[in-house]
Amino acid sequence: MMKWFKKYRTIILGLLSLSLLIGSAVQIFDVPWYEMREFVIGAFLFVGLITLCALAAAIVINLLRRR
């Protein structure tokens, strides 16, 4: 159990803090749930886009090094 927790601790804590941030924004500032949902979806899409760009850059660099 501890090995599994140590391996995924950062991911679990990040998701927990994100959910607390969203819940706090909704409760304290009366932000509608649908706006926060759009924010989270947009954030995940942006991170995915950055990941895809990094993957493409890594592939190009690997191909250039082989020559």
PEDAFEN-V418365 format. One record per backbone hydrogen bond with DSSP energy under -1.0 kcal/mol. NH is the residue of the N-H (numbers start at 1). CO is the residue of the C=O. E is the energy in kcal/mol with one decimal. If there is no record, write none. Layout:
nh:NH co:CO e:E
nh:NH co:CO e:E
This chain:
nh:5 co:1 e:-2.2
nh:6 co:2 e:-2.8
nh:7 co:3 e:-1.9
nh:8 co:4 e:-1.8
nh:12 co:8 e:-2.5
nh:13 co:9 e:-2.7
nh:14 co:10 e:-2.2
nh:15 co:11 e:-2.4
nh:16 co:12 e:-2.3
nh:17 co:13 e:-2.4
nh:18 co:14 e:-2.1
nh:19 co:15 e:-2.2
nh:20 co:16 e:-2.1
nh:21 co:17 e:-2.3
nh:22 co:18 e:-2.2
nh:23 co:19 e:-2.4
nh:24 co:20 e:-2.5
nh:25 co:21 e:-2.2
nh:26 co:22 e:-2.1
nh:27 co:23 e:-2.3
nh:28 co:24 e:-3.1
nh:29 co:25 e:-1.3
nh:31 co:25 e:-1.1
nh:36 co:32 e:-1.5
nh:37 co:33 e:-2.5
nh:38 co:34 e:-2.1
nh:39 co:35 e:-2.0
nh:40 co:36 e:-2.5
nh:41 co:37 e:-2.5
nh:42 co:38 e:-2.5
nh:43 co:39 e:-2.4
nh:44 co:40 e:-2.4
nh:45 co:41 e:-2.3
nh:46 co:42 e:-2.3
nh:47 co:43 e:-2.4
nh:48 co:44 e:-2.2
nh:49 co:45 e:-2.2
nh:50 co:46 e:-2.3
nh:51 co:47 e:-2.3
nh:52 co:48 e:-2.3
nh:53 co:49 e:-2.2
nh:54 co:50 e:-2.2
nh:55 co:51 e:-2.3
nh:56 co:52 e:-2.4
nh:57 co:53 e:-2.3
nh:58 co:54 e:-2.3
nh:59 co:55 e:-2.2
nh:60 co:56 e:-2.3
nh:61 co:57 e:-2.5
nh:62 co:58 e:-2.3
nh:63 co:59 e:-2.4
nh:64 co:60 e:-2.3
nh:65 co:61 e:-1.9
nh:66 co:62 e:-1.4
